[in-house]
Amino acid sequence: MGASVMFFGALNAMKVPSFAALGLFSAESLAASALFIPLALASSWAGARLVRRIDARSFNAAINVILLGVAVVLLAQAWAGARAAGAV
């Protein structure tokens, strides 16, 4: 687990110069991102505690249910946007 975190952290760090060169960072986007840092830290802490308190099978099932819900919401939003644009 730790190795994959380090890998993806390094991978994302390598993207920063390219994103900056493309002008994808602005003061507003960085400020908005900074607002989510406490949420990310709290979520990581809660997830680490949760995975130690329940068995892996139940944890994975809960995460899969949450991801399924997110997927359904995103698909509904995409469908509504496509209908509004007249693509469907």
C-alpha distances in whole Angstrom, upper triangle without the diagonal:
4,5,5,6,9,10,11,12,14,15,17,18,20,22,23,26,27,27,29,32,32,33,30,30,32,33,33,30,28,30,29,25,25,27,23,21,22,21,18,17,19,17,13,15,16,13,12,15,15,12,14,17,17,16,14,16,18,15,15,18,19,16,18,22,21,20,23,25,24,24,28,29,28,30,33,33,33,36,38,37,38,41,42,42,44,42,42
4,5,5,6,9,10,10,12,14,15,16,18,20,22,25,26,26,28,30,31,32,29,28,31,32,32,29,27,28,28,24,24,25,22,20,21,21,17,16,18,17,13,15,17,14,12,16,17,15,15,19,20,19,17,20,21,18,18,22,22,19,21,24,23,22,26,27,26,27,30,31,30,32,35,34,34,37,39,39,40,43,44,44,46,44,44
4,5,5,6,9,10,11,12,14,15,17,19,21,23,24,25,27,29,30,31,28,28,31,32,32,29,27,29,29,25,25,27,24,22,23,23,19,19,21,20,16,18,20,18,16,19,20,18,19,22,23,22,19,22,24,21,20,23,24,21,23,26,25,23,27,29,27,27,31,32,30,32,35,35,35,38,40,39,40,43,44,43,46,43,44
4,5,5,6,8,10,10,12,14,15,17,19,22,22,22,25,27,27,29,26,26,29,30,30,27,25,28,27,23,24,25,22,20,22,21,18,18,20,18,15,17,19,16,15,19,19,17,19,22,22,21,18,20,22,19,17,21,21,18,20,23,22,20,23,25,23,24,27,28,26,29,32,31,31,34,36,35,36,39,40,40,42,39,40
4,5,5,6,9,10,11,12,14,16,17,20,21,21,23,25,26,27,24,24,26,27,27,24,22,24,23,20,20,22,19,17,19,18,14,14,17,15,12,15,17,14,13,17,18,16,18,21,22,21,18,21,22,19,18,21,21,18,20,23,21,20,23,25,23,23,27,27,26,28,31,30,30,33,35,34,36,39,39,39,41,39,40
4,6,5,6,8,10,10,12,14,16,18,20,20,22,24,25,26,24,23,26,27,28,25,23,25,24,21,21,23,21,18,20,20,16,16,19,18,15,17,20,18,16,20,21,19,21,24,25,24,22,25,26,22,22,25,25,22,24,27,25,23,27,28,26,27,30,30,29,31,34,33,33,36,38,36,38,41,41,41,43,41,42
4,5,5,6,9,10,11,13,15,17,18,19,21,23,24,25,23,23,26,28,28,25,23,26,25,22,22,25,22,20,22,22,18,19,22,20,17,20,22,20,19,23,23,21,23,26,26,26,23,25,26,23,22,25,25,22,23,26,25,23,26,28,25,26,29,30,28,30,33,32,31,34,36,35,36,39,40,39,42,39,40
4,5,5,6,8,10,11,13,16,16,16,19,21,21,22,20,20,23,25,25,22,20,23,22,18,20,22,19,17,20,19,16,17,20,18,15,18,20,18,18,22,22,20,23,26,26,25,22,24,25,22,20,24,23,20,21,24,22,20,23,25,22,22,26,26,24,26,29,28,28,31,33,31,32,36,36,36,38,36,37
4,5,5,6,9,10,11,14,15,15,17,20,21,21,19,18,21,22,23,20,18,21,20,16,17,20,17,15,18,18,14,15,18,17,14,17,20,18,18,21,22,21,23,26,27,27,24,26,27,23,22,26,25,21,23,26,24,22,25,26,24,24,28,28,25,28,31,29,29,33,34,33,34,37,37,37,40,37,39
4,5,5,6,9,10,13,14,15,16,18,20,21,19,19,22,23,25,21,19,22,22,19,19,22,20,18,21,21,18,18,22,21,18,21,24,22,21,25,26,24,26,29,30,30,27,29,30,27,26,29,28,25,26,29,27,25,28,30,27,27,31,30,28,30,33,32,31,35,36,35,36,39,39,38,41,39,40
4,5,5,7,9,12,12,13,15,17,18,19,17,18,21,23,24,21,19,22,22,19,20,23,20,19,22,22,18,20,23,21,19,22,25,22,22,26,27,25,27,30,30,30,27,29,30,27,25,28,28,24,25,28,26,23,26,28,25,25,29,28,26,28,31,29,28,32,34,32,33,36,36,35,38,35,37
4,5,5,7,10,11,10,13,15,15,17,14,14,18,20,20,17,16,19,18,15,16,19,17,16,19,19,16,17,21,19,18,21,23,21,22,25,26,25,27,30,30,30,27,29,30,26,25,28,27,23,24,27,24,22,25,26,23,23,27,26,24,26,29,27,26,30,31,29,31,34,34,33,36,34,35
4,5,6,8,10,10,12,14,15,16,15,14,17,19,20,17,15,18,19,15,16,19,18,16,20,20,17,18,22,21,19,22,24,23,23,27,28,27,29,32,32,32,30,32,32,29,28,31,30,26,28,30,28,25,29,30,26,27,30,29,27,29,32,30,29,33,34,32,34,37,37,36,39,37,38
4,6,7,8,10,11,12,14,16,15,15,18,20,22,19,17,21,21,18,19,23,21,20,23,24,20,22,25,24,22,25,28,26,26,30,31,29,32,35,35,35,32,34,35,31,30,33,32,28,29,32,30,27,30,31,28,28,32,31,28,30,33,31,30,34,35,33,34,37,37,36,38,36,38
4,6,5,6,9,10,11,13,11,12,16,18,19,16,15,19,19,16,18,21,19,19,23,23,20,21,25,24,22,26,28,26,27,30,31,30,32,35,35,35,32,34,34,31,29,32,31,27,28,31,28,25,28,29,26,26,29,28,25,27,30,28,27,30,32,29,30,34,33,32,35,33,35
4,5,5,6,9,10,11,9,9,13,15,16,14,12,16,17,14,15,19,18,17,21,21,19,21,24,23,22,25,28,26,27,30,31,31,33,36,36,36,34,36,36,32,31,34,32,29,30,32,29,27,30,30,27,27,30,29,26,29,31,29,28,32,32,30,31,35,34,33,36,34,36
4,6,5,6,9,10,10,10,14,16,18,16,15,18,19,17,18,22,21,21,24,25,23,24,28,27,26,29,31,30,31,34,35,34,37,39,40,40,37,39,39,36,35,37,36,32,33,36,33,30,33,34,30,30,34,32,29,32,34,31,30,34,35,32,33,37,36,34,37,35,38
4,5,5,6,9,9,10,14,17,19,16,16,19,20,18,20,23,22,22,26,26,24,26,29,28,27,30,32,31,32,35,36,35,38,40,40,40,37,39,39,36,34,37,36,32,33,35,32,29,32,33,29,29,32,31,27,29,32,29,28,31,32,29,30,34,33,31,34,32,35
4,5,5,6,5,7,11,14,15,12,12,16,16,15,17,20,19,19,23,23,21,24,27,26,25,29,30,29,30,34,34,34,36,39,39,39,36,38,38,34,33,35,34,30,31,33,30,27,30,30,26,26,29,28,25,27,29,26,25,29,29,27,28,31,30,29,32,30,33
4,5,5,6,6,9,12,14,12,12,15,16,15,17,20,20,20,24,24,22,24,28,27,27,30,32,31,32,35,36,36,38,41,41,42,39,40,40,37,36,38,36,33,34,36,33,30,33,33,29,29,32,31,28,30,32,29,28,32,32,29,30,34,33,31,34,33,35
4,5,8,9,12,15,17,15,15,19,20,18,20,23,24,24,27,28,26,28,31,31,30,33,35,34,35,39,39,39,41,44,44,44,42,43,43,40,38,40,39,36,36,38,35,33,35,35,32,32,34,33,29,32,34,31,29,33,33,30,31,35,33,31,34,33,36
4,6,8,11,15,16,14,15,18,19,18,20,23,23,24,27,27,26,28,31,30,30,33,35,34,35,39,39,38,41,44,44,44,41,42,42,39,37,39,38,34,35,36,33,31,33,33,29,29,32,30,27,29,31,28,26,30,30,27,28,31,30,28,31,29,32
4,6,7,11,13,11,12,15,16,16,18,21,21,22,25,26,25,27,30,29,29,32,34,34,35,38,38,38,41,43,43,44,41,43,42,39,38,40,38,34,35,36,33,31,33,33,29,29,32,30,27,29,30,27,26,30,30,26,28,31,29,28,31,30,33
4,7,10,11,9,10,13,13,13,15,18,18,19,23,23,21,24,27,26,26,29,31,30,32,35,35,35,38,40,40,41,38,39,39,35,34,36,34,31,32,33,30,27,30,29,25,26,28,26,23,25,27,24,23,27,27,24,25,28,27,25,29,28,30
4,7,8,6,7,10,11,10,12,15,16,16,20,21,20,22,25,24,25,28,29,29,30,33,34,34,37,39,39,40,38,39,39,35,34,36,34,31,32,33,30,28,31,30,26,27,29,27,24,27,29,25,25,29,28,26,28,31,29,28,31,31,33
4,5,5,6,8,10,11,12,14,16,17,20,21,21,23,25,25,26,29,30,31,32,35,35,36,39,40,41,42,40,41,41,37,36,38,36,33,34,35,31,30,32,31,28,29,31,28,26,29,30,26,26,30,29,26,28,31,29,28,32,31,34
4,6,5,6,9,10,10,12,15,16,19,20,20,22,24,25,26,28,30,30,32,34,35,36,38,40,41,42,40,42,41,37,37,39,36,33,35,36,32,31,33,32,29,30,32,29,27,30,31,28,28,32,31,28,31,33,31,30,34,34,36
4,5,5,6,9,10,11,13,15,17,18,19,21,23,23,25,27,28,29,31,33,33,35,37,38,39,41,39,40,39,36,35,37,34,31,33,33,29,28,31,29,26,27,29,26,24,27,28,24,25,29,27,25,28,30,28,28,31,31,34
4,5,5,6,9,10,11,13,16,16,16,19,21,21,22,25,26,26,28,30,31,32,34,36,36,38,36,37,36,33,32,34,31,28,30,30,27,25,28,27,23,24,27,24,22,25,26,22,23,26,26,23,26,28,27,26,30,30,32
4,5,5,6,9,10,11,14,15,15,17,19,20,21,23,25,25,27,29,30,31,33,35,36,37,35,37,36,32,32,34,31,28,30,31,27,26,29,28,25,26,29,26,24,27,28,25,26,29,29,27,29,32,30,30,33,33,35
4,5,5,7,9,10,13,14,15,17,18,19,21,23,24,25,27,29,30,31,33,34,36,37,36,38,36,33,33,34,32,29,31,31,28,27,30,28,25,27,29,26,25,28,29,26,27,30,29,27,30,33,31,31,34,34,36
4,5,5,7,9,12,12,13,15,17,17,19,21,22,23,25,27,28,29,31,33,33,35,33,35,33,30,30,31,29,26,28,28,24,24,26,25,21,23,25,22,21,25,25,22,23,27,26,24,27,29,27,28,31,31,33
4,5,5,7,10,10,10,13,15,15,16,19,20,20,22,25,25,26,29,30,31,33,31,32,31,28,28,29,27,24,26,26,23,22,25,24,20,22,25,22,21,24,25,22,23,27,26,25,28,30,29,29,32,32,33
4,5,5,8,10,10,12,14,15,16,18,19,20,22,24,25,26,28,30,31,33,31,33,32,28,29,31,28,25,28,28,24,24,27,26,23,25,28,25,24,27,28,26,27,30,30,28,31,34,32,32,36,35,37
4,6,7,8,10,11,12,14,16,17,18,20,21,23,24,26,28,29,30,32,31,33,31,27,28,29,26,24,27,27,23,23,26,24,21,24,26,23,22,26,27,24,26,29,28,27,30,32,31,32,35,35,36
4,6,5,6,9,10,10,12,14,15,16,18,20,21,22,24,26,27,29,27,29,27,24,24,26,23,20,23,23,19,20,23,21,18,21,23,21,20,24,25,22,24,27,27,26,29,31,30,31,34,33,34
4,5,5,6,9,10,11,12,14,15,17,18,20,21,23,24,26,28,26,29,27,24,24,26,24,21,24,25,21,21,24,23,21,23,26,24,23,27,28,26,27,30,30,29,32,34,33,34,37,37,38
4,5,5,6,8,10,11,12,14,15,17,18,20,21,23,24,27,26,28,26,23,24,26,23,21,24,24,21,22,25,24,21,24,27,24,24,28,29,27,29,32,32,31,34,36,35,36,39,39,39
4,5,5,6,8,10,10,12,14,15,16,18,20,21,22,24,23,25,23,20,21,23,19,18,21,21,17,18,21,20,18,21,23,21,21,25,25,24,26,29,28,28,31,33,32,33,37,36,36
4,6,5,6,9,10,10,12,14,15,16,19,20,21,23,21,24,22,19,19,21,19,16,19,20,17,17,20,20,17,20,23,21,21,24,25,24,25,29,29,28,31,33,33,34,37,36,36
4,5,5,6,9,10,11,12,14,15,17,19,20,22,21,24,23,19,20,23,20,18,21,22,19,20,23,23,20,23,26,24,24,28,29,28,29,32,33,32,35,37,37,37,40,39,40
4,5,5,6,8,10,11,12,14,16,16,18,21,20,23,21,17,19,21,18,17,20,21,17,19,22,21,20,23,25,24,24,27,28,27,29,32,32,32,35,37,37,38,41,40,40
4,5,5,6,8,10,10,12,14,15,16,18,18,20,18,14,16,18,15,13,16,17,14,15,19,18,16,19,22,21,21,24,25,25,26,29,30,30,32,34,34,35,38,37,37
4,5,5,6,9,10,11,13,14,16,17,16,19,18,14,15,18,16,14,17,18,16,16,20,20,18,21,24,23,23,26,28,27,28,31,32,32,34,37,37,38,40,39,39
4,5,5,6,9,10,11,13,15,17,17,19,18,15,17,19,17,15,19,20,18,19,23,22,21,24,26,26,26,29,31,30,32,34,35,35,37,40,40,41,43,42,42
4,5,5,6,9,10,11,12,15,15,17,15,12,15,17,14,13,17,17,15,17,20,20,19,22,24,24,24,27,29,28,30,33,33,34,36,38,38,40,42,41,41
4,5,5,6,9,10,11,13,12,14,13,9,11,14,11,10,14,15,13,15,18,18,17,20,22,22,23,26,27,27,29,31,32,33,35,37,37,39,41,39,39
4,5,5,7,9,11,12,12,15,14,11,13,16,14,13,17,18,17,18,21,22,21,23,26,26,26,29,31,31,32,35,36,36,38,40,41,42,44,43,42
4,6,5,6,9,12,12,15,14,11,14,16,14,14,18,19,18,19,22,23,22,25,27,27,28,31,32,32,34,36,37,38,40,42,43,44,46,45,44
4,5,5,6,9,10,12,10,8,11,13,11,11,15,16,15,17,19,20,20,23,24,25,26,28,30,30,32,34,35,36,38,40,40,42,44,43,42
4,6,6,7,7,10,9,6,9,12,11,11,14,16,15,16,19,20,20,22,25,25,26,28,30,31,32,34,36,36,38,40,41,42,44,43,42
4,6,7,9,12,11,9,12,15,14,14,18,19,19,20,23,24,24,26,29,29,30,32,34,34,36,38,39,40,42,44,45,46,48,46,46
4,7,9,12,10,9,13,14,13,15,18,18,18,20,23,23,24,26,28,29,30,32,34,34,36,38,39,40,42,44,45,46,48,47,46
4,7,8,7,6,10,11,11,12,15,16,16,18,20,21,22,24,26,27,28,30,32,33,34,36,37,39,40,42,43,45,47,45,44
4,6,6,6,9,10,11,12,14,16,17,19,20,22,23,24,26,28,29,30,32,34,35,36,38,39,41,42,44,45,47,45,44
4,6,5,6,8,10,10,12,14,15,16,18,20,21,22,24,26,27,28,30,31,32,34,36,37,38,40,42,43,44,42,41
4,5,5,6,9,10,11,12,14,15,16,19,20,21,23,25,26,27,29,30,31,33,35,36,37,39,41,42,43,41,39
4,5,5,6,9,10,11,12,14,15,17,18,20,21,23,24,26,27,29,30,32,33,35,36,38,39,41,42,40,39
4,5,5,6,9,10,11,12,14,16,17,18,20,21,23,24,26,27,29,30,32,33,34,36,38,39,41,39,38
4,5,5,6,9,10,10,12,14,15,16,18,20,21,22,24,26,26,28,30,31,32,34,36,37,38,36,35
4,5,5,6,9,10,10,12,14,15,17,19,20,21,23,24,26,27,29,30,31,33,35,36,37,35,34
4,5,5,6,9,10,11,13,14,16,17,19,20,21,23,24,26,27,29,30,32,33,35,36,35,33
4,5,5,6,9,10,11,12,14,15,16,18,20,21,22,24,26,27,28,30,31,33,34,33,32
4,5,5,6,9,10,10,12,14,15,16,18,20,21,22,24,25,27,28,30,31,33,31,29
4,5,5,6,9,10,11,13,14,15,17,19,20,21,23,24,26,27,29,30,32,30,28
4,5,5,6,9,10,11,12,14,16,17,18,20,21,23,24,26,27,29,30,29,28
4,5,5,6,9,10,10,12,14,15,16,18,20,21,22,24,26,27,28,27,26
4,5,5,6,9,10,10,12,14,15,16,18,20,21,22,24,26,27,25,24
4,5,5,6,9,10,11,12,14,15,17,18,20,21,23,24,26,24,23
4,5,5,6,9,10,11,12,14,15,16,18,20,21,23,24,23,22
4,5,5,6,9,10,10,12,14,15,16,18,20,21,22,21,20
4,5,5,6,9,10,10,12,14,15,16,18,20,21,19,18
4,5,5,6,9,10,11,12,14,15,16,18,20,19,18
4,5,5,6,9,10,10,12,14,15,16,18,17,16
4,5,5,6,9,10,10,12,14,15,16,15,14
4,5,5,6,9,10,10,12,14,15,14,13
4,5,5,6,9,10,10,12,14,14,13
4,5,5,6,9,10,10,12,11,11
4,5,5,6,9,10,11,9,8
4,5,5,6,9,10,10,9
4,5,5,6,9,9,9
4,5,5,6,5,6
4,5,5,6,5
4,5,8,8
4,6,8
4,6
4
